Amino acid sequence: MHQAGRLRDGLARPSLGMVVFAGALVALIGFFNLLDGIAAIAKSTVFIGGAHYVVGDLRAWGWVMTIFGAVQLLAAVGVWAGNQLARWFAVAVVGLNAIAQMFFIPAYPFWSLLIIAADIVALWGLCAYGSRQNLGMA
């Protein structure tokens, strides 16, 4: 019988913890994107006023971040459930979010760069340690 995070011989499996951590990080990023998007839609004073965007405006990018946040929360639940398809979906969504955050930099530069860094760590955890064996034990 398997215990969470342990092999049959009793040794710890550090990669399982990394998958759970990556799922938690995807959920945290999704929650922050959801809050960030709602604040942008409401044109909160938190963001830099008069910023120029490559495409769209603050409200348009707020909708993009809100949608990314909701989708990332769903992907995190799938990763925690141990679904291999959900892991690859999370990889795609987190990668696209990192690209979308680059377009959101004019609104809130430091925060966007912080989210991009968190996206990279989540991608690393999902890709490097997301094997079928690890997801089956999550």
N, CA, C and O atoms as a GROMACS GRO file, in nm:
protein
  552
    1MET      N    1   0.083  -0.117   0.000
    1MET     CA    2   0.000   0.000   0.000
    1MET      C    3   0.089   0.125   0.000
    1MET      O    4   0.190   0.130   0.070
    2HIS      N    5   0.050   0.225  -0.079
    2HIS     CA    6   0.126   0.349  -0.090
    2HIS      C    7   0.075   0.450   0.011
    2HIS      O    8  -0.046   0.465   0.031
    3GLN      N    9   0.168   0.517   0.074
    3GLN     CA   10   0.134   0.634   0.153
    3GLN      C   11   0.167   0.755   0.067
    3GLN      O   12   0.250   0.748  -0.023
    4ALA      N   13   0.104   0.865   0.096
    4ALA     CA   14   0.127   0.985   0.016
    4ALA      C   15   0.273   1.025   0.022
    4ALA      O   16   0.327   1.050   0.130
    5GLY      N   17   0.337   1.031  -0.093
    5GLY     CA   18   0.475   1.076  -0.104
    5GLY      C   19   0.579   0.971  -0.071
    5GLY      O   20   0.697   1.005  -0.060
    6ARG      N   21   0.542   0.844  -0.054
    6ARG     CA   22   0.639   0.741  -0.019
    6ARG      C   23   0.630   0.625  -0.117
    6ARG      O   24   0.522   0.591  -0.166
    7LEU      N   25   0.744   0.566  -0.144
    7LEU     CA   26   0.750   0.447  -0.226
    7LEU      C   27   0.723   0.324  -0.139
    7LEU      O   28   0.709   0.337  -0.017
    8ARG      N   29   0.716   0.209  -0.199
    8ARG     CA   30   0.690   0.086  -0.123
    8ARG      C   31   0.798   0.056  -0.021
    8ARG      O   32   0.770  -0.002   0.084
    9ASP      N   33   0.923   0.094  -0.052
    9ASP     CA   34   1.031   0.065   0.042
    9ASP      C   35   1.043   0.172   0.151
    9ASP      O   36   1.137   0.167   0.231
   10GLY      N   37   0.952   0.268   0.156
   10GLY     CA   38   0.949   0.367   0.262
   10GLY      C   39   1.028   0.493   0.235
   10GLY      O   40   1.029   0.584   0.318
   11LEU      N   41   1.094   0.501   0.119
   11LEU     CA   42   1.170   0.620   0.086
   11LEU      C   43   1.077   0.732   0.041
   11LEU      O   44   0.974   0.707  -0.022
   12ALA      N   45   1.113   0.852   0.074
   12ALA     CA   46   1.032   0.967   0.034
   12ALA      C   47   1.048   0.991  -0.116
   12ALA      O   48   1.155   0.965  -0.172
   13ARG      N   49   0.945   1.039  -0.180
   13ARG     CA   50   0.948   1.074  -0.322
   13ARG      C   51   0.939   1.226  -0.331
   13ARG      O   52   0.830   1.281  -0.326
   14PRO      N   53   1.052   1.293  -0.346
   14PRO     CA   54   1.049   1.440  -0.347
   14PRO      C   55   0.976   1.496  -0.468
   14PRO      O   56   0.924   1.608  -0.462
   15SER      N   57   0.970   1.422  -0.575
   15SER     CA   58   0.906   1.474  -0.695
   15SER      C   59   0.755   1.487  -0.677
   15SER      O   60   0.693   1.572  -0.740
   16LEU      N   61   0.694   1.404  -0.592
   16LEU     CA   62   0.550   1.417  -0.566
   16LEU      C   63   0.521   1.551  -0.500
   16LEU      O   64   0.424   1.618  -0.535
   17GLY      N   65   0.604   1.588  -0.406
   17GLY     CA   66   0.586   1.717  -0.340
   17GLY      C   67   0.597   1.832  -0.438
   17GLY      O   68   0.529   1.934  -0.423
   18MET      N   69   0.683   1.817  -0.537
   18MET     CA   70   0.700   1.923  -0.637
   18MET      C   71   0.576   1.937  -0.723
   18MET      O   72   0.540   2.048  -0.762
   19VAL      N   73   0.509   1.826  -0.754
   19VAL     CA   74   0.386   1.833  -0.833
   19VAL      C   75   0.275   1.900  -0.753
   19VAL      O   76   0.201   1.983  -0.805
   20VAL      N   77   0.265   1.865  -0.626
   20VAL     CA   78   0.166   1.928  -0.539
   20VAL      C   79   0.197   2.077  -0.524
   20VAL      O   80   0.106   2.160  -0.527
   21PHE      N   81   0.325   2.109  -0.507
   21PHE     CA   82   0.366   2.249  -0.499
   21PHE      C   83   0.334   2.324  -0.627
   21PHE      O   84   0.284   2.436  -0.622
   22ALA      N   85   0.361   2.264  -0.742
   22ALA     CA   86   0.332   2.328  -0.870
   22ALA      C   87   0.181   2.351  -0.884
   22ALA      O   88   0.139   2.456  -0.933
   23GLY      N   89   0.101   2.254  -0.842
   23GLY     CA   90  -0.044   2.273  -0.845
   23GLY      C   91  -0.088   2.386  -0.755
   23GLY      O   92  -0.176   2.465  -0.791
   24ALA      N   93  -0.028   2.395  -0.636
   24ALA     CA   94  -0.061   2.504  -0.544
   24ALA      C   95  -0.017   2.639  -0.602
   24ALA      O   96  -0.087   2.739  -0.586
   25LEU      N   97   0.097   2.640  -0.668
   25LEU     CA   98   0.146   2.763  -0.729
   25LEU      C   99   0.055   2.807  -0.845
   25LEU      O  100   0.029   2.926  -0.862
   26VAL      N  101   0.008   2.711  -0.924
   26VAL     CA  102  -0.086   2.744  -1.032
   26VAL      C  103  -0.215   2.800  -0.973
   26VAL      O  104  -0.272   2.895  -1.027
   27ALA      N  105  -0.262   2.742  -0.863
   27ALA     CA  106  -0.384   2.793  -0.798
   27ALA      C  107  -0.361   2.934  -0.744
   27ALA      O  108  -0.448   3.019  -0.757
   28LEU      N  109  -0.246   2.958  -0.683
   28LEU     CA  110  -0.215   3.090  -0.629
   28LEU      C  111  -0.205   3.194  -0.740
   28LEU      O  112  -0.258   3.305  -0.727
   29ILE      N  113  -0.138   3.159  -0.848
   29ILE     CA  114  -0.127   3.250  -0.962
   29ILE      C  115  -0.266   3.276  -1.021
   29ILE      O  116  -0.298   3.390  -1.056
   30GLY      N  117  -0.348   3.172  -1.030
   30GLY     CA  118  -0.483   3.190  -1.081
   30GLY      C  119  -0.566   3.282  -0.994
   30GLY      O  120  -0.640   3.366  -1.044
   31PHE      N  121  -0.553   3.266  -0.862
   31PHE     CA  122  -0.626   3.353  -0.770
   31PHE      C  123  -0.580   3.498  -0.785
   31PHE      O  124  -0.662   3.590  -0.789
   32PHE      N  125  -0.447   3.519  -0.792
   32PHE     CA  126  -0.395   3.654  -0.810
   32PHE      C  127  -0.438   3.714  -0.944
   32PHE      O  128  -0.469   3.833  -0.951
   33ASN      N  129  -0.439   3.633  -1.049
   33ASN     CA  130  -0.484   3.683  -1.180
   33ASN      C  131  -0.632   3.720  -1.176
   33ASN      O  132  -0.674   3.818  -1.237
   34LEU      N  133  -0.710   3.641  -1.103
   34LEU     CA  134  -0.852   3.672  -1.089
   34LEU      C  135  -0.872   3.807  -1.020
   34LEU      O  136  -0.950   3.890  -1.066
   35LEU      N  137  -0.801   3.828  -0.910
   35LEU     CA  138  -0.810   3.957  -0.839
   35LEU      C  139  -0.756   4.071  -0.924
   35LEU      O  140  -0.814   4.180  -0.928
   36ASP      N  141  -0.645   4.047  -0.991
   36ASP     CA  142  -0.584   4.147  -1.077
   36ASP      C  143  -0.678   4.186  -1.191
   36ASP      O  144  -0.691   4.304  -1.223
   37GLY      N  145  -0.741   4.087  -1.250
   37GLY     CA  146  -0.834   4.113  -1.360
   37GLY      C  147  -0.956   4.190  -1.315
   37GLY      O  148  -1.001   4.282  -1.384
   38ILE      N  149  -1.012   4.154  -1.201
   38ILE     CA  150  -1.130   4.226  -1.150
   38ILE      C  151  -1.094   4.370  -1.119
   38ILE      O  152  -1.172   4.461  -1.147
   39ALA      N  153  -0.977   4.392  -1.060
   39ALA     CA  154  -0.933   4.529  -1.031
   39ALA      C  155  -0.912   4.608  -1.160
   39ALA      O  156  -0.943   4.727  -1.165
   40ALA      N  157  -0.860   4.543  -1.263
   40ALA     CA  158  -0.838   4.613  -1.390
   40ALA      C  159  -0.970   4.645  -1.460
   40ALA      O  160  -0.984   4.751  -1.520
   41ILE      N  161  -1.066   4.554  -1.451
   41ILE     CA  162  -1.197   4.580  -1.511
   41ILE      C  163  -1.263   4.699  -1.444
   41ILE      O  164  -1.328   4.781  -1.510
   42ALA      N  165  -1.247   4.710  -1.312
   42ALA     CA  166  -1.305   4.821  -1.236
   42ALA      C  167  -1.222   4.948  -1.248
   42ALA      O  168  -1.257   5.051  -1.190
   43LYS      N  169  -1.112   4.942  -1.322
   43LYS     CA  170  -1.019   5.055  -1.340
   43LYS      C  171  -0.974   5.110  -1.205
   43LYS      O  172  -0.986   5.229  -1.177
   44SER      N  173  -0.922   5.020  -1.122
   44SER     CA  174  -0.872   5.055  -0.990
   44SER      C  175  -0.755   5.151  -1.001
   44SER      O  176  -0.685   5.156  -1.102
   45THR      N  177  -0.734   5.229  -0.894
   45THR     CA  178  -0.624   5.325  -0.893
   45THR      C  179  -0.490   5.258  -0.860
   45THR      O  180  -0.388   5.327  -0.851
   46VAL      N  181  -0.489   5.126  -0.842
   46VAL     CA  182  -0.366   5.054  -0.814
   46VAL      C  183  -0.273   5.056  -0.934
   46VAL      O  184  -0.151   5.055  -0.919
   47PHE      N  185  -0.329   5.059  -1.052
   47PHE     CA  186  -0.251   5.050  -1.175
   47PHE      C  187  -0.198   5.185  -1.217
   47PHE      O  188  -0.250   5.290  -1.177
   48ILE      N  189  -0.094   5.183  -1.298
   48ILE     CA  190  -0.031   5.306  -1.347
   48ILE      C  191  -0.127   5.376  -1.442
   48ILE      O  192  -0.176   5.317  -1.538
   49GLY      N  193  -0.155   5.502  -1.414
   49GLY     CA  194  -0.247   5.580  -1.496
   49GLY      C  195  -0.181   5.624  -1.626
   49GLY      O  196  -0.063   5.659  -1.628
   50GLY      N  197  -0.257   5.622  -1.734
   50GLY     CA  198  -0.207   5.668  -1.862
   50GLY      C  199  -0.109   5.574  -1.929
   50GLY      O  200  -0.034   5.615  -2.018
   51ALA      N  201  -0.107   5.449  -1.888
   51ALA     CA  202  -0.016   5.352  -1.949
   51ALA      C  203  -0.060   5.322  -2.092
   51ALA      O  204  -0.180   5.318  -2.121
   52HIS      N  205   0.036   5.302  -2.180
   52HIS     CA  206   0.006   5.270  -2.320
   52HIS      C  207   0.030   5.120  -2.342
   52HIS      O  208   0.136   5.068  -2.306
   53TYR      N  209  -0.067   5.053  -2.400
   53TYR     CA  210  -0.061   4.909  -2.422
   53TYR      C  211  -0.040   4.881  -2.570
   53TYR      O  212  -0.079   4.960  -2.655
   54VAL      N  213   0.023   4.768  -2.599
   54VAL     CA  214   0.045   4.728  -2.738
   54VAL      C  215  -0.090   4.698  -2.804
   54VAL      O  216  -0.116   4.740  -2.916
   55VAL      N  217  -0.175   4.625  -2.731
   55VAL     CA  218  -0.307   4.588  -2.782
   55VAL      C  219  -0.408   4.615  -2.672
   55VAL      O  220  -0.386   4.576  -2.557
   56GLY      N  221  -0.518   4.680  -2.703
   56GLY     CA  222  -0.626   4.700  -2.609
   56GLY      C  223  -0.597   4.807  -2.505
   56GLY      O  224  -0.506   4.888  -2.520
   57ASP      N  225  -0.677   4.804  -2.398
   57ASP     CA  226  -0.661   4.897  -2.288
   57ASP      C  227  -0.665   4.820  -2.156
   57ASP      O  228  -0.665   4.697  -2.156
   58LEU      N  229  -0.668   4.893  -2.044
   58LEU     CA  230  -0.664   4.828  -1.913
   58LEU      C  231  -0.783   4.737  -1.892
   58LEU      O  232  -0.767   4.627  -1.839
   59ARG      N  233  -0.900   4.779  -1.931
   59ARG     CA  234  -1.020   4.697  -1.912
   59ARG      C  235  -1.014   4.568  -1.995
   59ARG      O  236  -1.055   4.462  -1.947
   60ALA      N  237  -0.964   4.576  -2.117
   60ALA     CA  238  -0.952   4.455  -2.201
   60ALA      C  239  -0.855   4.355  -2.140
   60ALA      O  240  -0.882   4.235  -2.137
   61TRP      N  241  -0.741   4.405  -2.090
   61TRP     CA  242  -0.645   4.315  -2.026
   61TRP      C  243  -0.697   4.264  -1.892
   61TRP      O  244  -0.658   4.157  -1.846
   62GLY      N  245  -0.786   4.340  -1.831
   62GLY     CA  246  -0.850   4.291  -1.710
   62GLY      C  247  -0.936   4.169  -1.738
   62GLY      O  248  -0.936   4.074  -1.660
   63TRP      N  249  -1.009   4.172  -1.848
   63TRP     CA  250  -1.089   4.054  -1.885
   63TRP      C  251  -1.000   3.934  -1.918
   63TRP      O  252  -1.031   3.820  -1.881
   64VAL      N  253  -0.889   3.960  -1.987
   64VAL     CA  254  -0.796   3.851  -2.019
   64VAL      C  255  -0.742   3.788  -1.891
   64VAL      O  256  -0.738   3.665  -1.880
   65MET      N  257  -0.701   3.870  -1.795
   65MET     CA  258  -0.646   3.817  -1.669
   65MET      C  259  -0.753   3.744  -1.586
   65MET      O  260  -0.724   3.645  -1.520
   66THR      N  261  -0.876   3.794  -1.590
   66THR     CA  262  -0.984   3.727  -1.518
   66THR      C  263  -1.010   3.588  -1.576
   66THR      O  264  -1.028   3.492  -1.501
   67ILE      N  265  -1.012   3.578  -1.707
   67ILE     CA  266  -1.034   3.448  -1.772
   67ILE      C  267  -0.917   3.354  -1.743
   67ILE      O  268  -0.938   3.237  -1.712
   68PHE      N  269  -0.794   3.406  -1.755
   68PHE     CA  270  -0.677   3.323  -1.724
   68PHE      C  271  -0.682   3.274  -1.579
   68PHE      O  272  -0.650   3.159  -1.551
   69GLY      N  273  -0.722   3.362  -1.488
   69GLY     CA  274  -0.729   3.323  -1.347
   69GLY      C  275  -0.828   3.210  -1.322
   69GLY      O  276  -0.798   3.116  -1.250
   70ALA      N  277  -0.946   3.220  -1.382
   70ALA     CA  278  -1.047   3.116  -1.364
   70ALA      C  279  -1.001   2.983  -1.424
   70ALA      O  280  -1.020   2.877  -1.365
   71VAL      N  281  -0.940   2.990  -1.542
   71VAL     CA  282  -0.893   2.868  -1.608
   71VAL      C  283  -0.777   2.806  -1.531
   71VAL      O  284  -0.766   2.683  -1.523
   72GLN      N  285  -0.690   2.888  -1.474
   72GLN     CA  286  -0.579   2.835  -1.395
   72GLN      C  287  -0.629   2.768  -1.268
   72GLN      O  288  -0.572   2.666  -1.227
   73LEU      N  289  -0.731   2.820  -1.206
   73LEU     CA  290  -0.787   2.755  -1.088
   73LEU      C  291  -0.842   2.617  -1.123
   73LEU      O  292  -0.823   2.521  -1.048
   74LEU      N  293  -0.909   2.606  -1.237
   74LEU     CA  294  -0.959   2.476  -1.282
   74LEU      C  295  -0.844   2.380  -1.313
   74LEU      O  296  -0.851   2.262  -1.280
   75ALA      N  297  -0.739   2.431  -1.375
   75ALA     CA  298  -0.623   2.347  -1.406
   75ALA      C  299  -0.555   2.296  -1.279
   75ALA      O  300  -0.510   2.182  -1.274
   76ALA      N  301  -0.548   2.380  -1.177
   76ALA     CA  302  -0.486   2.339  -1.051
   76ALA      C  303  -0.564   2.226  -0.985
   76ALA      O  304  -0.505   2.133  -0.930
   77VAL      N  305  -0.695   2.234  -0.991
   77VAL     CA  306  -0.778   2.126  -0.936
   77VAL      C  307  -0.752   1.997  -1.012
   77VAL      O  308  -0.744   1.890  -0.952
   78GLY      N  309  -0.739   2.006  -1.143
   78GLY     CA  310  -0.710   1.887  -1.224
   78GLY      C  311  -0.573   1.828  -1.192
   78GLY      O  312  -0.558   1.706  -1.190
   79VAL      N  313  -0.473   1.913  -1.168
   79VAL     CA  314  -0.340   1.863  -1.133
   79VAL      C  315  -0.345   1.792  -0.998
   79VAL      O  316  -0.286   1.686  -0.982
   80TRP      N  317  -0.415   1.850  -0.903
   80TRP     CA  318  -0.428   1.786  -0.771
   80TRP      C  319  -0.504   1.655  -0.779
   80TRP      O  320  -0.481   1.564  -0.699
   81ALA      N  321  -0.595   1.645  -0.875
   81ALA     CA  322  -0.670   1.519  -0.892
   81ALA      C  323  -0.585   1.411  -0.957
   81ALA      O  324  -0.623   1.294  -0.958
   82GLY      N  325  -0.470   1.448  -1.012
   82GLY     CA  326  -0.380   1.350  -1.072
   82GLY      C  327  -0.408   1.324  -1.218
   82GLY      O  328  -0.366   1.221  -1.271
   83ASN      N  329  -0.477   1.412  -1.285
   83ASN     CA  330  -0.511   1.395  -1.425
   83ASN      C  331  -0.394   1.442  -1.513
   83ASN      O  332  -0.351   1.557  -1.504
   84GLN      N  333  -0.344   1.352  -1.598
   84GLN     CA  334  -0.231   1.384  -1.686
   84GLN      C  335  -0.269   1.491  -1.788
   84GLN      O  336  -0.189   1.578  -1.819
   85LEU      N  337  -0.390   1.485  -1.840
   85LEU     CA  338  -0.436   1.585  -1.936
   85LEU      C  339  -0.444   1.722  -1.870
   85LEU      O  340  -0.411   1.824  -1.932
   86ALA      N  341  -0.488   1.726  -1.745
   86ALA     CA  342  -0.496   1.853  -1.673
   86ALA      C  343  -0.358   1.911  -1.650
   86ALA      O  344  -0.341   2.033  -1.650
   87ARG      N  345  -0.258   1.825  -1.630
   87ARG     CA  346  -0.121   1.875  -1.613
   87ARG      C  347  -0.074   1.944  -1.740
   87ARG      O  348  -0.016   2.052  -1.734
   88TRP      N  349  -0.097   1.881  -1.855
   88TRP     CA  350  -0.056   1.943  -1.982
   88TRP      C  351  -0.138   2.069  -2.010
   88TRP      O  352  -0.086   2.165  -2.067
   89PHE      N  353  -0.263   2.068  -1.971
   89PHE     CA  354  -0.347   2.188  -1.985
   89PHE      C  355  -0.291   2.300  -1.897
   89PHE      O  356  -0.287   2.415  -1.938
   90ALA      N  357  -0.248   2.265  -1.775
   90ALA     CA  358  -0.189   2.364  -1.685
   90ALA      C  359  -0.060   2.419  -1.743
   90ALA      O  360  -0.033   2.539  -1.732
   91VAL      N  361   0.021   2.333  -1.805
   91VAL     CA  362   0.145   2.379  -1.868
   91VAL      C  363   0.113   2.482  -1.977
   91VAL      O  364   0.178   2.586  -1.986
   92ALA      N  365   0.014   2.453  -2.060
   92ALA     CA  366  -0.024   2.544  -2.168
   92ALA      C  367  -0.078   2.676  -2.113
   92ALA      O  368  -0.041   2.783  -2.160
   93VAL      N  369  -0.165   2.668  -2.013
   93VAL     CA  370  -0.226   2.789  -1.958
   93VAL      C  371  -0.123   2.876  -1.886
   93VAL      O  372  -0.124   2.998  -1.899
   94VAL      N  373  -0.034   2.813  -1.811
   94VAL     CA  374   0.069   2.890  -1.740
   94VAL      C  375   0.166   2.953  -1.840
   94VAL      O  376   0.209   3.067  -1.821
   95GLY      N  377   0.201   2.882  -1.945
   95GLY     CA  378   0.288   2.939  -2.048
   95GLY      C  379   0.222   3.058  -2.117
   95GLY      O  380   0.287   3.160  -2.140
   96LEU      N  381   0.096   3.044  -2.151
   96LEU     CA  382   0.024   3.156  -2.213
   96LEU      C  383   0.008   3.272  -2.117
   96LEU      O  384   0.012   3.388  -2.158
   97ASN      N  385  -0.009   3.242  -1.989
   97ASN     CA  386  -0.020   3.349  -1.890
   97ASN      C  387   0.110   3.428  -1.880
   97ASN      O  388   0.107   3.551  -1.866
   98ALA      N  389   0.224   3.360  -1.887
   98ALA     CA  390   0.352   3.431  -1.883
   98ALA      C  391   0.364   3.528  -2.000
   98ALA      O  392   0.414   3.639  -1.985
   99ILE      N  393   0.317   3.484  -2.116
   99ILE     CA  394   0.320   3.573  -2.234
   99ILE      C  395   0.221   3.688  -2.216
   99ILE      O  396   0.254   3.802  -2.248
  100ALA      N  397   0.101   3.660  -2.165
  100ALA     CA  398   0.001   3.765  -2.144
  100ALA      C  399   0.048   3.866  -2.040
  100ALA      O  400   0.019   3.985  -2.051
  101GLN      N  401   0.121   3.820  -1.940
  101GLN     CA  402   0.172   3.914  -1.838
  101GLN      C  403   0.271   4.013  -1.898
  101GLN      O  404   0.286   4.125  -1.848
  102MET      N  405   0.340   3.972  -2.004
  102MET     CA  406   0.432   4.065  -2.069
  102MET      C  407   0.356   4.183  -2.130
  102MET      O  408   0.408   4.294  -2.136
  103PHE      N  409   0.235   4.158  -2.176
  103PHE     CA  410   0.153   4.266  -2.231
  103PHE      C  411   0.091   4.351  -2.120
  103PHE      O  412   0.052   4.465  -2.144
  104PHE      N  413   0.082   4.296  -1.999
  104PHE     CA  414   0.021   4.365  -1.885
  104PHE      C  415   0.124   4.447  -1.806
  104PHE      O  416   0.088   4.516  -1.712
  105ILE      N  417   0.252   4.439  -1.845
  105ILE     CA  418   0.358   4.510  -1.774
  105ILE      C  419   0.334   4.662  -1.765
  105ILE      O  420   0.363   4.719  -1.660
  106PRO      N  421   0.282   4.730  -1.868
  106PRO     CA  422   0.260   4.874  -1.853
  106PRO      C  423   0.165   4.911  -1.739
  106PRO      O  424   0.175   5.021  -1.685
  107ALA      N  425   0.075   4.823  -1.701
  107ALA     CA  426  -0.021   4.854  -1.596
  107ALA      C  427   0.040   4.843  -1.457
  107ALA      O  428   0.012   4.925  -1.370
  108TYR      N  429   0.124   4.742  -1.436
  108TYR     CA  430   0.178   4.716  -1.302
  108TYR      C  431   0.308   4.637  -1.319
  108TYR      O  432   0.306   4.515  -1.304
  109PRO      N  433   0.419   4.704  -1.349
  109PRO     CA  434   0.542   4.635  -1.391
  109PRO      C  435   0.597   4.532  -1.292
  109PRO      O  436   0.621   4.417  -1.330
  110PHE      N  437   0.616   4.571  -1.167
  110PHE     CA  438   0.678   4.479  -1.072
  110PHE      C  439   0.591   4.356  -1.050
  110PHE      O  440   0.642   4.244  -1.044
  111TRP      N  441   0.462   4.376  -1.037
  111TRP     CA  442   0.370   4.264  -1.014
  111TRP      C  443   0.370   4.168  -1.132
  111TRP      O  444   0.372   4.047  -1.113
  112SER      N  445   0.369   4.221  -1.253
  112SER     CA  446   0.370   4.135  -1.372
  112SER      C  447   0.498   4.053  -1.380
  112SER      O  448   0.494   3.936  -1.416
  113LEU      N  449   0.611   4.114  -1.346
  113LEU     CA  450   0.737   4.040  -1.349
  113LEU      C  451   0.741   3.933  -1.240
  113LEU      O  452   0.797   3.826  -1.261
  114LEU      N  453   0.681   3.961  -1.126
  114LEU     CA  454   0.672   3.861  -1.019
  114LEU      C  455   0.586   3.742  -1.062
  114LEU      O  456   0.621   3.628  -1.035
  115ILE      N  457   0.475   3.769  -1.128
  115ILE     CA  458   0.388   3.661  -1.176
  115ILE      C  459   0.458   3.580  -1.286
  115ILE      O  460   0.442   3.458  -1.291
  116ILE      N  461   0.534   3.647  -1.373
  116ILE     CA  462   0.609   3.574  -1.476
  116ILE      C  463   0.709   3.480  -1.411
  116ILE      O  464   0.725   3.366  -1.455
  117ALA      N  465   0.778   3.526  -1.307
  117ALA     CA  466   0.873   3.440  -1.236
  117ALA      C  467   0.802   3.320  -1.172
  117ALA      O  468   0.853   3.208  -1.178
  118ALA      N  469   0.687   3.344  -1.112
  118ALA     CA  470   0.610   3.234  -1.052
  118ALA      C  471   0.562   3.137  -1.160
  118ALA      O  472   0.560   3.016  -1.138
  119ASP      N  473   0.524   3.189  -1.276
  119ASP     CA  474   0.484   3.103  -1.388
  119ASP      C  475   0.599   3.011  -1.430
  119ASP      O  476   0.576   2.893  -1.459
  120ILE      N  477   0.719   3.063  -1.434
  120ILE     CA  478   0.835   2.983  -1.474
  120ILE      C  479   0.861   2.872  -1.373
  120ILE      O  480   0.892   2.759  -1.412
  121VAL      N  481   0.849   2.901  -1.244
  121VAL     CA  482   0.868   2.798  -1.142
  121VAL      C  483   0.758   2.691  -1.153
  121VAL      O  484   0.786   2.572  -1.140
  122ALA      N  485   0.634   2.734  -1.177
  122ALA     CA  486   0.525   2.638  -1.192
  122ALA      C  487   0.545   2.551  -1.316
  122ALA      O  488   0.520   2.430  -1.312
  123LEU      N  489   0.591   2.611  -1.426
  123LEU     CA  490   0.620   2.533  -1.546
  123LEU      C  491   0.728   2.429  -1.520
  123LEU      O  492   0.717   2.315  -1.564
  124TRP      N  493   0.830   2.468  -1.448
  124TRP     CA  494   0.938   2.376  -1.415
  124TRP      C  495   0.886   2.259  -1.332
  124TRP      O  496   0.918   2.144  -1.361
  125GLY      N  497   0.806   2.288  -1.231
  125GLY     CA  498   0.753   2.181  -1.147
  125GLY      C  499   0.660   2.088  -1.223
  125GLY      O  500   0.663   1.966  -1.202
  126LEU      N  501   0.578   2.143  -1.311
  126LEU     CA  502   0.484   2.060  -1.387
  126LEU      C  503   0.555   1.976  -1.493
  126LEU      O  504   0.518   1.861  -1.516
  127CYS      N  505   0.657   2.033  -1.556
  127CYS     CA  506   0.725   1.960  -1.664
  127CYS      C  507   0.830   1.863  -1.612
  127CYS      O  508   0.842   1.752  -1.665
  128ALA      N  509   0.906   1.902  -1.512
  128ALA     CA  510   1.016   1.818  -1.466
  128ALA      C  511   0.970   1.703  -1.378
  128ALA      O  512   1.031   1.596  -1.379
  129TYR      N  513   0.863   1.724  -1.301
  129TYR     CA  514   0.823   1.623  -1.204
  129TYR      C  515   0.682   1.570  -1.225
  129TYR      O  516   0.630   1.501  -1.137
  130GLY      N  517   0.620   1.599  -1.335
  130GLY     CA  518   0.482   1.561  -1.356
  130GLY      C  519   0.463   1.427  -1.424
  130GLY      O  520   0.380   1.414  -1.514
  131SER      N  521   0.539   1.327  -1.385
  131SER     CA  522   0.526   1.195  -1.449
  131SER      C  523   0.394   1.128  -1.409
  131SER      O  524   0.328   1.172  -1.315
  132ARG      N  525   0.358   1.025  -1.480
  132ARG     CA  526   0.233   0.954  -1.450
  132ARG      C  527   0.233   0.894  -1.310
  132ARG      O  528   0.130   0.891  -1.243
  133GLN      N  529   0.348   0.847  -1.265
  133GLN     CA  530   0.356   0.786  -1.132
  133GLN      C  531   0.330   0.891  -1.023
  133GLN      O  532   0.261   0.864  -0.925
  134ASN      N  533   0.386   1.010  -1.042
  134ASN     CA  534   0.368   1.115  -0.941
  134ASN      C  535   0.226   1.167  -0.939
  134ASN      O  536   0.171   1.194  -0.832
  135LEU      N  537   0.165   1.182  -1.056
  135LEU     CA  538   0.029   1.232  -1.059
  135LEU      C  539  -0.070   1.131  -1.003
  135LEU      O  540  -0.172   1.169  -0.947
  136GLY      N  541  -0.040   1.004  -1.017
  136GLY     CA  542  -0.130   0.903  -0.963
  136GLY      C  543  -0.132   0.902  -0.812
  136GLY      O  544  -0.230   0.855  -0.753
  137MET      N  545  -0.028   0.953  -0.748
  137MET     CA  546  -0.022   0.955  -0.603
  137MET      C  547  -0.063   1.089  -0.544
  137MET      O  548  -0.076   1.100  -0.422
  138ALA      N  549  -0.084   1.191  -0.628
  138ALA     CA  550  -0.116   1.324  -0.576
  138ALA      C  551  -0.250   1.328  -0.508
  138ALA      O  552  -0.292   1.433  -0.459
   0.00000   0.00000   0.00000
